[in-house]
Amino acid sequence: MSRPTTTETGAPAGVTLDWRIPPTPRGPAGALRRFLGPGRTRGENLVEFGGQVVGMSLLAAYITSTDGWTGRSPLQIALLAIIVFDLVGGVLTNSTNPAKRWYHRPGSRHRRLLFIGSHLAYLVAVPLLLHAGGWPWLLGNAALLLGSAALIEALPVQLKRPAAMALYLSAVLVNLTWLPLPEPLLWFPVLFFLKLLACFLVPEAPMVRVPGHRS
């Protein structure tokens, strides 16, 4: 069996690394592109849209099966829907090449930490508005989030991915064991820490197919 050939960069034949960030227009359209990551392809948009629809549908079905929508106020239902949309979409968006290029470009460390810090609002909303978890849950998860983010950022690049995965597993298992939420919200820490620790904070090389190459 022949071995696959590689390029000078060490990538498989037919694959190259593309760190170029396309320019974006000013105004709302440019701001949205920068938030999602400039340079998204049609294929990435289609995959993310499909994943968003399927993921949200399955999660909504789970919440329904556990009576998670029952007895909630319109504000609580709206908040829960926003969290579902954002966490499912965030897992997908932060896994794309454009997001990796944009959020891990030189000089962007403080932006990553601000993005992580902004998600403390979700940890406040769960006990305050959804009446789940309580303050021990809030403080415990805030410590897990901020401590894990600081450690991942401080580690050498070759250690970030395995450390992020270890910290993600630890955060989920701590929640299931010592900081459990009611059954309708058991998915929250799984998606919350997946989005932020495993998808957002891990730098990955943006690999793209070489145009016209036949594998």
Sequence and secondary structure as in RCSB ss.txt:
>XXXX:A:sequence
MSRPTTTETGAPAGVTLDWRIPPTPRGPAGALRRFLGPGRTRGENLVEFGGQVVGMSLLAAYITSTDGWTGRSPL
QIALLAIIVFDLVGGVLTNSTNPAKRWYHRPGSRHRRLLFIGSHLAYLVAVPLLLHAGGWPWLLGNAALLLGSAA
LIEALPVQLKRPAAMALYLSAVLVNLTWLPLPEPLLWFPVLFFLKLLACFLVPEAPMVRVPGHRS
>XXXX:A:secstr
     B TTS BTTEEE        SSHHHHHHHHH TT  HHHHHHHHHHHHHHHHHHHHHHHHTT STT  HH
HHHHHHHHHHHHHHHHHHTTSHHHHHHHTSTT HHHHHHHHHHTHHHHHHHHHHS  SHHHHHHHHHHHHHHHHH
HHHHS HHHHHHHHHHHHHHHHHHHHHTS   GGGTHHHHHHHIIIIIIISS    EEE TT   
